[in-house]
């Protein structure tokens, strides 16, 4: 493909993206031979892929430049930034941030904008504000500046900095009115309604939401779903009942808008605090910043350090055990996969997130990593079919989660996964006997369901590390967990 043909392809795809016809873009790019593309055409095509939600195609276009197998001309700041943005969309947030942090912001201001987006996705709004303000200070073009400001407004509202947010909203709405930027105006009005709701100005909240609905159009879009969400929340907060939230929850579930499901539980707590809902929300959210937010808003913590999902036979996800039996090899890939697949109670996880958690020290390779994750998921399915534990590995639009069947459940624990049996045995021993005084070997063996030989190995391992105290000899031997263990 010569440069003229490539330019024509880009122009056709650009028109189709703007018309909302991502299906036509996918068809055009399906048989594209990347090796024949001029390099200068790869970046704009990757950008089109991101906007058309063709994330894997965009990654495959840029990967040979950003992660080359052989020595080649280094990737530009723009190529690295676009690849990082695609990685964020892929669910590979940590890798995206590492790549963005390697870019000199003086060479490409958009790198700071994309970094802000990554932190917002992780609910790290305090950090997002820093990067968004830095991006705006670089003097981007008008429309790009408005996009940055709308995201800054969102972050400020999440932090409760309402006056700052209102000041920016006023200026953005003025510009949007002059330039007829209807969607951005609708976004601003939807954001301002959140400020009214927090201040219990219910009439003003509804007024802004109705005005936003008009500007965003009648199309059944994610923007309109947000309007439905806030209308449901304001009704529930005002009436003190959960009926509107529960009704919206069904719509969000049908539309597979996972974060709205999480926010339904969050706002139900504002209507009527329920410790069990708080515990589920806290334990069922993978983002630490969100969990800190929960603790700050309600000035409380979960009632226990772990959480039970389901009932009956319980698989302890940290140790890989059911009761005394280690049904999973601690620290194995299958153990890690099952743990990751059950961490978020609201949002199934994309391939990129699964890969990052299971293979934490590797780059995501768009040509091979997806297959590696799928092969591991097949091993998980095989384990489930052969084990005594019953659960279903479900896939929805390329997102994955593990759901236990009736009579089975998981114990979710935020502590680090146990990576070998020695640590698993020690964890169970400490949980039972720490602070309880001395115990005999027979008690430990019965608790752990291990032989005397295995117990002696555990004793040596624990005493060598200063975790276990041993007194007496032979049958008069006693053991005690050291306080610092």
ABEGO torsion letter per residue (X at the ends): XBAAAAAAAAAAAAAAAAAGBAAAAAAAAAABBAAABBAAAAAAAAAAAAAAGBAAAAAAAAAAAABBABBBBBBBAAAAAAAAAAAAAAGBAAAAAAAAAABBAAABAAAAAAAAAAAAAAGBAAAAAAAAAAAAAAGBBAAAAAAAAAAAAAAAAAAGBAAAAAAAAAAAAAAAAAAGBAAAAAAAAAAAAAAAAAAGBAAAAAAAAAAAAAAAEABBBAAAAAAAAAAAAAAAAAAGBAAAAAAAAAAAAAAGBAAAAAAAAAAAAAABBBAAAAAAAAAABABAAAAAAAAAAAGBBBABABBBBEBEBBBBAAAGBBEABBABBBGBAAAAAAAAAAABAABBBBAAAAAAAABAABBBBAAAAAAAAAAAAAAAAAAAAABABBBBBBBBGGBBBBBBBBGBBBBBBABBBBABAAAAAAAAAAAAABGAEBBBAAAAAAAAGBBAAAAAAAAAAAAAAGABBBBEBEAABBBBBBAAX
